């Protein structure tokens, strides 16, 4: 290993919906984290790996930092806060604006005691005029002693090279943690479950998505290797939700299933036979047992 090789962990933080997962997916060059416009999309810490000649960056994508309303919310905030402790550098994403809202002030307060270098990324600059960007930098720069402030657009992949260069500037020298071809430590089943959840989030009404989880009941390749059979259950909190998720004559569930199957086939590079079921588990987001059952384990925090 060359002695000027750098490696380390970078926590991507920010309020819900500022584009953390989109940024990570673009930096890695493939889709790992799910994205949607609805809050609470990312629930677990997701590790993805960026490797180049300079070194290796392990990204820790965190749930958005917010004030918790239920046990799932508490779990998500704990995951985000714990991730600070595992990181070498913090990448804080904000949206462009001249007014810093209470959500971002809350994050700034939490970061004041943090000794790590914090790189502020003003995301979504493709949505504003170029001459306004300096004003946004001014608005944020006094909140904290930032290592760097970088305007960028995760969605349009604008200025992401600068983001990567800034990260390497503050990473320690060290060995590779993962092979060159590793892009995530997430088990395939978990990624498949998240892809189905994303399609449900994107297809359904505003009210339902917070209260859904997805479990993979079966994922098995057929002996000839040409097809993977996947059976999954979408868990919701109310009977009325179940009806909406299934839709008239199963139309909504079919729509979710075909959108998810397309993404899963791209990831697995295999044909997929996907069967979806819907079950009601009342108030699962407030049950420690169920939260754990659906893959969110407090012991792993």
C-alpha positions as CSV (number, residue, x, y, z in Angstrom):
1,X,0.0,0.0,0.0
2,X,1.3,3.4,-0.9
3,X,2.2,5.5,2.0
4,X,0.2,8.5,0.8
5,X,-3.0,6.4,0.6
6,X,-5.8,7.8,2.7
7,X,-8.9,6.0,4.2
8,X,-11.6,6.8,6.6
9,X,-15.2,7.1,7.5
10,X,-17.4,10.0,6.5
11,X,-20.9,10.6,8.1
12,X,-23.4,12.2,5.8
13,X,-25.8,14.2,8.0
14,X,-28.6,16.7,7.6
15,X,-32.3,17.2,8.1
16,X,-34.6,14.8,6.4
17,X,-34.9,15.2,2.7
18,X,-31.9,17.4,1.9
19,X,-30.5,14.8,-0.5
20,X,-28.1,12.7,1.6
21,X,-29.0,9.4,-0.1
22,X,-29.0,10.9,-3.6
23,X,-25.5,12.4,-2.9
24,X,-24.2,9.0,-1.7
25,X,-25.7,7.1,-4.7
26,X,-24.1,9.5,-7.2
27,X,-20.7,9.4,-5.5
28,X,-20.7,5.6,-5.5
29,X,-22.1,5.5,-9.0
30,X,-24.9,3.1,-8.3
31,X,-28.1,3.0,-6.2
32,X,-27.7,1.7,-2.7
33,X,-29.8,4.1,-0.5
34,X,-33.4,4.7,-1.3
35,X,-34.7,8.1,-2.1
36,X,-38.1,9.7,-2.0
37,X,-39.6,13.1,-1.2
38,X,-41.2,11.8,2.0
39,X,-39.4,12.1,5.3
40,X,-38.0,9.1,7.2
41,X,-36.8,7.4,4.0
42,X,-33.5,6.2,5.4
43,X,-33.9,4.3,8.7
44,X,-30.6,2.5,9.2
45,X,-27.0,3.6,8.9
46,X,-25.9,2.5,5.4
47,X,-22.2,1.9,4.6
48,X,-21.1,2.5,1.1
49,X,-17.6,2.5,-0.2
50,X,-15.8,4.9,-2.7
51,X,-12.4,3.7,-3.8
52,X,-9.9,5.5,-6.1
53,X,-6.1,5.9,-6.5
54,X,-6.0,8.5,-3.7
55,X,-7.7,6.2,-1.1
56,X,-11.0,4.9,0.2
57,X,-13.9,6.7,1.7
58,X,-16.5,4.7,3.6
59,X,-19.7,6.7,3.7
60,X,-22.1,6.4,6.6
61,X,-25.5,7.6,5.4
62,X,-27.6,8.5,8.4
63,X,-31.3,9.0,8.9
64,X,-32.3,12.7,9.0
65,X,-31.8,14.4,12.3
66,X,-35.1,15.5,13.7
67,X,-37.1,15.6,16.9
68,X,-38.4,12.1,17.5
69,X,-42.2,11.4,17.7
70,X,-42.2,7.7,18.3
71,X,-39.9,4.8,19.1
72,X,-38.9,4.4,15.4
73,X,-38.1,8.1,15.4
74,X,-36.0,7.8,18.6
75,X,-34.2,4.8,17.0
76,X,-33.4,6.9,13.9
77,X,-32.1,9.9,15.8
78,X,-29.9,7.5,17.9
79,X,-28.5,6.0,14.7
80,X,-27.6,9.4,13.4
81,X,-26.0,10.6,16.6
82,X,-24.0,7.4,17.1
83,X,-22.7,7.7,13.5
84,X,-20.9,10.9,14.5
85,X,-18.8,8.8,16.9
86,X,-17.7,6.4,14.2
87,X,-16.6,9.0,11.7
88,X,-13.3,10.8,10.7
89,X,-15.1,13.6,8.8
90,X,-18.6,14.9,8.8
91,X,-20.4,16.0,5.6
92,X,-23.3,18.1,6.5
93,X,-25.9,18.7,3.8
94,X,-28.2,21.7,3.7
95,X,-30.5,23.2,1.2
96,X,-29.8,26.7,-0.3
97,X,-31.4,29.5,1.6
98,X,-30.5,32.8,3.4
99,X,-32.5,31.9,6.5
100,X,-31.1,29.1,8.7
101,X,-34.1,27.3,10.2
102,X,-34.5,25.7,13.6
103,X,-33.8,22.2,12.3
104,X,-30.3,23.3,11.0
105,X,-29.6,25.3,14.2
106,X,-30.4,22.1,16.2
107,X,-27.8,20.2,14.1
108,X,-25.2,23.0,14.5
109,X,-25.7,22.9,18.3
110,X,-25.0,19.2,18.3
111,X,-21.9,19.7,16.2
112,X,-20.4,22.4,18.4
113,X,-19.0,19.8,20.8
114,X,-17.8,17.6,17.9
115,X,-14.0,17.7,17.3
116,X,-14.2,16.3,13.8
117,X,-13.7,18.4,10.6
118,X,-17.2,19.4,9.3
119,X,-17.6,20.0,5.5
120,X,-20.8,21.9,4.7
121,X,-22.3,21.0,1.4
122,X,-25.0,23.4,0.1
123,X,-26.9,21.0,-2.0
124,X,-29.5,21.5,-4.8
125,X,-27.7,24.6,-6.1
126,X,-29.1,23.6,-9.6
127,X,-32.5,25.0,-8.3
128,X,-31.2,28.6,-7.7
129,X,-29.4,31.4,-9.5
130,X,-25.6,31.3,-9.5
131,X,-25.3,34.9,-8.1
132,X,-27.4,33.9,-5.0
133,X,-24.9,31.2,-3.9
134,X,-22.6,33.6,-2.1
135,X,-25.5,34.8,0.0
136,X,-26.3,31.2,1.1
137,X,-22.6,30.7,2.1
138,X,-22.7,33.9,4.1
139,X,-25.9,32.7,5.9
140,X,-24.3,29.5,7.1
141,X,-20.6,30.3,7.6
142,X,-21.0,31.8,11.1
143,X,-23.0,28.9,12.5
144,X,-19.9,26.8,12.9
145,X,-16.2,26.7,12.2
146,X,-16.4,24.7,9.0
147,X,-13.4,23.0,7.4
148,X,-14.9,23.8,3.9
149,X,-18.1,25.0,2.4
150,X,-18.9,23.5,-1.0
151,X,-21.9,24.3,-3.2
152,X,-23.1,21.3,-5.1
153,X,-26.0,19.4,-6.7
154,X,-26.2,15.7,-5.9
155,X,-29.1,15.2,-8.4
156,X,-27.2,16.8,-11.3
157,X,-23.8,15.5,-10.1
158,X,-22.5,19.1,-10.1
159,X,-19.2,19.8,-8.2
160,X,-19.1,16.4,-6.6
161,X,-15.4,16.1,-7.5
162,X,-14.8,19.1,-5.2
163,X,-16.7,17.3,-2.5
164,X,-14.5,14.2,-2.9
165,X,-11.3,16.3,-2.9
166,X,-12.4,18.2,0.2
167,X,-13.0,14.9,2.0
168,X,-9.6,13.4,1.1
169,X,-8.0,16.6,2.4
170,X,-9.2,15.8,5.9
171,X,-9.0,12.0,6.0
172,X,-6.2,10.2,7.8
173,X,-3.5,8.1,6.0
174,X,-4.3,4.5,6.3
175,X,-5.0,1.1,4.6
176,X,-8.0,0.0,2.6
177,X,-10.9,-1.3,4.6
178,X,-12.7,-3.1,1.7
179,X,-11.7,-4.6,-1.7
180,X,-11.8,-2.2,-4.7
181,X,-15.0,-3.7,-6.0
182,X,-17.0,-3.5,-2.8
183,X,-19.7,-0.8,-2.9
184,X,-21.7,-1.6,0.2
185,X,-21.8,-3.8,3.3
186,X,-25.5,-4.1,3.2
187,X,-26.8,-7.6,2.8
188,X,-28.6,-8.1,-0.6
189,X,-31.9,-9.0,1.1
190,X,-31.9,-5.7,3.0
191,X,-31.2,-3.7,-0.2
192,X,-34.1,-5.6,-1.9
193,X,-36.4,-4.8,1.0
194,X,-35.4,-1.1,0.8
195,X,-36.0,-1.0,-2.9
196,X,-39.5,-2.4,-2.5
197,X,-40.1,0.2,0.3
198,X,-38.9,3.0,-1.9
199,X,-41.3,2.1,-4.7
200,X,-44.2,1.9,-2.1
201,X,-43.2,5.4,-0.8
202,X,-43.1,6.8,-4.2
203,X,-46.4,5.3,-5.3
204,X,-48.6,5.7,-2.2
205,X,-50.4,8.6,-0.6
206,X,-48.7,11.0,1.8
207,X,-50.3,9.5,4.9
208,X,-49.3,5.8,4.7
209,X,-45.5,5.6,4.0
210,X,-44.2,6.4,7.5
211,X,-46.0,3.4,8.8
212,X,-44.6,0.8,6.4
213,X,-41.8,-1.7,6.6
214,X,-40.9,-4.5,4.2
215,X,-39.7,-8.0,5.2
216,X,-38.2,-10.5,2.8
217,X,-39.8,-13.9,3.4
218,X,-38.0,-15.8,0.7
219,X,-35.2,-15.0,-1.7
220,X,-33.9,-18.0,-3.6
221,X,-32.1,-18.5,-6.9
222,X,-33.5,-21.3,-9.1
223,X,-31.1,-24.2,-9.9
224,X,-30.5,-23.1,-13.5
225,X,-29.5,-19.6,-12.2
226,X,-31.8,-17.8,-14.6
227,X,-34.4,-16.6,-12.1
228,X,-34.6,-15.5,-8.5
229,X,-37.8,-16.0,-6.6
230,X,-38.5,-13.3,-4.1
231,X,-41.5,-13.2,-1.7
232,X,-41.9,-10.1,0.4
233,X,-44.4,-8.6,2.8
234,X,-45.3,-4.9,3.1
235,X,-46.2,-4.3,6.8
236,X,-48.6,-1.4,7.5
237,X,-50.3,-0.1,10.6
238,X,-54.0,0.0,9.7
239,X,-56.6,-2.1,7.8
240,X,-57.6,1.0,5.8
241,X,-53.9,1.3,4.8
242,X,-53.9,-2.3,3.6
243,X,-56.8,-1.6,1.3
244,X,-55.0,1.5,-0.2
245,X,-51.7,-0.4,-0.7
246,X,-53.4,-3.3,-2.5
247,X,-55.6,-0.9,-4.5
248,X,-58.6,-1.7,-6.7
249,X,-58.3,-5.3,-7.9
250,X,-54.7,-5.3,-6.7
251,X,-53.7,-2.5,-9.1
252,X,-51.6,-0.5,-6.6
253,X,-49.7,-3.5,-5.4
254,X,-49.1,-4.5,-9.0
255,X,-47.7,-1.1,-9.7
256,X,-45.4,-1.2,-6.7
257,X,-44.3,-4.7,-7.6
258,X,-43.4,-4.0,-11.2
259,X,-41.4,-0.9,-10.4
260,X,-39.5,-2.7,-7.6
261,X,-38.9,-5.8,-9.8
262,X,-37.3,-3.6,-12.5
263,X,-34.8,-2.1,-10.0
264,X,-34.1,-5.4,-8.3
265,X,-33.3,-7.1,-11.7
266,X,-30.9,-4.3,-12.5
267,X,-29.1,-4.7,-9.3
268,X,-29.0,-8.5,-9.3
269,X,-28.4,-8.7,-13.1
270,X,-30.9,-11.5,-13.2
271,X,-34.6,-12.0,-13.9
272,X,-36.8,-11.8,-10.8
273,X,-40.2,-13.4,-9.9
274,X,-41.5,-11.1,-7.2
275,X,-44.5,-11.8,-5.1
276,X,-45.8,-9.2,-2.7
277,X,-48.2,-9.6,0.3
278,X,-49.6,-6.9,2.7
279,X,-50.1,-7.5,6.4
280,X,-51.4,-5.2,9.2
281,X,-49.4,-4.9,12.4
282,X,-51.0,-2.2,14.5
283,X,-48.7,0.6,15.9
284,X,-45.5,-1.4,15.0
285,X,-43.5,1.8,15.1
286,X,-44.1,2.1,18.8
287,X,-43.2,-1.5,19.6
288,X,-39.6,-2.3,20.5
289,X,-40.2,-5.9,19.6
290,X,-41.6,-5.2,16.1
291,X,-39.0,-2.5,15.3
292,X,-36.3,-5.1,16.0
293,X,-38.3,-7.7,14.0
294,X,-38.2,-5.5,11.0
295,X,-34.5,-5.1,11.0
296,X,-33.9,-2.0,13.2
297,X,-32.0,-3.4,16.2
298,X,-31.1,-1.1,19.1
299,X,-28.3,-3.4,20.2
300,X,-26.5,-2.6,17.0
301,X,-26.4,1.1,17.9
